[in-house]
Amino acid sequence: MSTNAFLYAEPEFLLQKEVSEIGSYFSILKTIAAGNHKLGKIAAALEVHQIKLTSYLKNLMDLDIIEREVPITEEHPEKSKMGLYNIKDNFISFWFKFVYPNKSLLESGRSDFVEEKIHKNLIDNHVSYVYEDICRQRTWDLLSDSLMFNRVGRWWGSKDVEIDIVAYDSNGKDILFGECKYSKKGTICS
């Protein structure tokens, strides 16, 4: 959290080398990090039209900073209206969730206050999502002669319904559904 620390300004340094309108890109990344993953929600939070965001989002995807995720069962992901935008790198995600929104506090020497805020929100707002990604990656370890699948991801519907892990054989033979939770008390993956 020190303003002199090696990684304190790393995301700024990274983006300054790649884009010219750094403020616009930072606003988008901060909005995504705050939990706005749908194009409409990102646009609403930034008070801009969706069409104005598409080139910025495409540039961020081309830079491999964000990704567009669709439910694993989508047959034509590029045409899906269910897309969600996520920051790919866990460090950059952490930085935009916790460091960037608190830069003025950090620069005024209030790092203890910021660290306490991070400590209170780290598991629910960051670690739990990283854990879900790890569980999805580890699902591939379940492949065997008796359980075959060629797609792993998550699924969500139009309402607030989500399945953390869906692994299935696109030929229709096997399917696996999983739920995983990370909390201060421990982890659950079922």
Sequence and secondary structure as in RCSB ss.txt:
>XXXX:A:sequence
MSTNAFLYAEPEFLLQKEVSEIGSYFSILKTIAAGNHKLGKIAAALEVHQIKLTSYLKNLMDLDIIEREVPITEE
HPEKSKMGLYNIKDNFISFWFKFVYPNKSLLESGRSDFVEEKIHKNLIDNHVSYVYEDICRQRTWDLLSDSLMFN
RVGRWWGSKDVEIDIVAYDSNGKDILFGECKYSKKGTICS
>XXXX:A:secstr
  TTSTTTTHHHHHHHHH S HHHHHHHHHHHHTT  SHHHHHHHHTS HHHHHHHHHHHHHTTSEEEE  TT S
 GGG S  EEEE  HHHHHIIIIIGGGHHHHHTT HHHHHHHHHHHHIIIIIHHHHHHHHHHHHGGG  SS   S
EEEEEE SSS EEEEEEE TTSS EEEE EEEETTEEEE 
